[in-house]
């Protein structure tokens, strides 16, 4: 199709699970009136359906707001390209990671794309697409500060984002290194807590932190785990639901990988 809702960018007005449940998102067979495509979204024909896809708010370079106040990123562009390739329509809702997952589980979203790691635990609740990006986790502290390695975290508080793979890594090593954890809903809140000195370090996905460091976020990487907590990102739906959407995502992903468009999108945000 020549014009698709997949090219529209939607900014978040929701900040948490309670906001998701109360913000009045349309049902999963409908379309948000603020992003209507003019199609009969209530039709049983999948080609007439507008899928609600929930995402994070600040997870650069995968989803974030640029200087022009546009919602952009690897996930945003990949989804747009895949939707254009497969001819499906969607309404992208920027909610925050925890809230996006809550919307999916509450039946208020059809899918999530938010740098979501594919894990065995999550596979019990969600069906995932083929992996679209390989990732692992890291810890970061204030650049030029006293914390230069994980060994410096004894007796300190660290920041983690709720429900993430990097938080799972922190939880697995907190006794070994003697730190406690404070949880946040977004990456930018974590970073700020470290920069202000409330937390000694934060735990994050490596490509996200590496991008932030390169952009001058004031942090430096002090440790990584690229083995036990290495995991690919996937597009997720609730288990047993929207199988056709997963099939279209996988088919479109393969097509844009074969055409080279995938590499162009990734290079746009993660230049070598």
N, C-alpha and C positions, 0 to 999 in steps of 0.2 A: 504494500500500500504506500501511496506517495506521502501521506500525512498521517502521523501516528502519535498517540499520546505518549509513546515511549520517548519522544524527543522533548517532552515538557519536563520542567524541573519543579519539584514541590518542596517548600521549606517547612520545617517543623514548627508546630505550635504546641506539641505535647512534650511533657518532661518526665513522664514516669508511667508506671503501670496503671495507677488510678486515672491518670489523664487519658490513657488509651481507652480504658473502659468507659470513660464518660464523655469522650469527645464527639460521639455520634458518627463514627465511621459507618459507612453504608455496609449492608450485608455483602457477603462474598459473591453474590450473583448480580450486584448492582454497581453503579458508578457514582463517585463523589460528584455532586452537582458543580463543584468548583473546578472539576477536571473532566467534564462530560465530553464524550466523543460524538454524541449524537446517535450512537447505535442503540439497538434494543438490547440492553445489557441483561434483561431478565429472560432472554431467549434461552432455550435448552441447547441451541447450537453453539458449540464451543467457539466458532468463528465470530459470534456476536457478543461474546462475553468480554467484559473488561475486568482483568484480574487486579486485585489489590495486592501490591507488593510493599512490604514494610522494610525499612532500612534504618541504619544508624544516622546520627546527626553529625558527629565529628570523629571521623576515623580516616583521616587523610593518609595515603593518597587514594583510598578506596571510595570514600564518600565525605564530602566537605563543601563548604560554601566558599567560592573564590572571591577575589577582590571586586568583581562585578556583581556580587550578590547572587550568583548563579550556583545551583546545587550541582556539583560535578564529582568526578572521580572514576577510578577504574571500574568499580561495580556499576556505577551509573551508566557509563558509556558501553560497557559490555552488555548490560541488559537492553539498552537501546538498540545496539547492533543486532543482538539475537532476536529481539522482537521484530525488527524490520525484516530480518532474513526469513522469519517464520510466519510473519503476518498476524501476530496476536497483539492485542491492546492491553494496556495496563495503566494503573494509577499508582504512582510511586509516592509512598507516605514516609516522610522522614521523622522518625519517632524517638530514636535512641535504641541501643541494642536490646536492653532488658525489656523495654516497652514494645519493641517490634516482636520479640518472641512471645510476649504476653498477648499481643493482638492476634498472632497466629493461633495460639492455643485457645483463645476465646472465640474463634471463628470470625474475627473481624478483619482478618487479612488472609489471603490465599497462599502467600509465600513470603519468605524472608531472603534478602540478599544483603549481607552486612559484614563481610569478612568473617563468616561463620565457619569455624573449624569443624570438620567432619570427624566425630569421635564415636566410639562404640556406644558410649552412654547416650549420646544424642540420637543415634540410629534407632534406639528403642522407642523414641517418640516421633521422629521425623523421617521422611524419605528425602534423600539428597540426590542432587544431580551428579554427573561426573565432576571430578575436581576441576576447578578453573584457575587455581593459583596455589603454589606450594609455599607454606609458611612455617616459621618456628617462633620461639618466644625469647624475650630478653628482659633485663632489668636495667633501669637508667637512674642516674642521680644528677644533681645540679652540677653543671660544668664548672670546674675550678674549685669545687668544694672538698670537704674532708672525706667523703665517701667515694672510694675509687674501686671497690670490689665488694662482692657479697660478704666477705669476711668482716667488713666494717659495719654490718647491719645488726650486730648483737645489741639487744636492749633498745632497738629503734622501732619506729612505726613505719610501715611502707604502705603505698597506695595501690589498690587494684580495682579494675572495672568488673562489676558484678557479672557473673555467669560466663566469663571468658576463659579461654585455654591458658592465657598467661596467669590468670588468678589461680587456676588449678595448679600450675607449677609453683607459684608462691606458697600455696597451702601445703604442697608436698615437701617443701624444704624449710618451712618456718621454724620447726623445732631444731633442725640441724644448725641453722644460722642464728636462732634466738631472737627473731623479730615478731612483731604483731602486725595485723593487717587492718586497714581501714578501707571500706568499699565505696566506690563512686559509680555514678550512672554514665559518665562520659569521660573520654580520654582527656579533653581539655581541662576538666576539673581535677583530674589526677595530676597532670603536669603542673598546674598552678599550685597545688598543695605542696609539691616538692620544691618549686621555686620560692615559695614563701617560707619554707623551712618547717612546715607542719609535719611533713613526711620526709624520711631520709632518702627514699627511692620510690620508683613506681615500676610496675610490671606491665609489659605491653607486647604485642606481636612485633617481631623484629622489622619487617618491611615498613610498618607504620612508624616505629621509633626512628629507624634509619632515615626515613623521609623527613621526619620532624627535625632531627639533628641537622640534616643538610639544609633545612630551611631556617636554621638558627633559633630553635625553640629553647635554647639555654640549658639543655640536658646533654649528658654523655652516657653511652652504654657501658655498663660495668659488669655484665655477665649475660650469658646466653645458654639456652638448651636447644640444640638442633637435633636431638635424638629422641628422647622419651616424649617430649612435648612438641615435636614436629608434626604438623598435620596440614592437610590441604583445606582450602576453602571450598564451600559448596553452596548451591542455591537450594533452599529447603522448603518443603511443604509438610503439612501435618500428615502423619503416617496413614497410608491408605486413601488419601484424598488428592485430587488434582494431578492424577498420574499423567494426564495429557499435557499438562504444563511442564512437568519434568521431561517428558519425551521431546517436546518442542525446544526446551532449553538445551538439552543434550545435542539435538540435531543442529540447532543454530550455532552452538559453541564449536562443534566440529567444522561447520562450514566456514566460520570466520577465522578459525585456526588455519584451515587449509588455504584460505585466500590471502592470509597475511594481515588481515584487519586486526586480529587479536594482538599480534606483536606491535602493531602501530599504536593501539590503545594503551598498552602497558608502557611502551617507550615514551608516550606523551607525558606520563606522570613519573616514570622511573627511568630516566635516561641513564645510560651506562656511563 
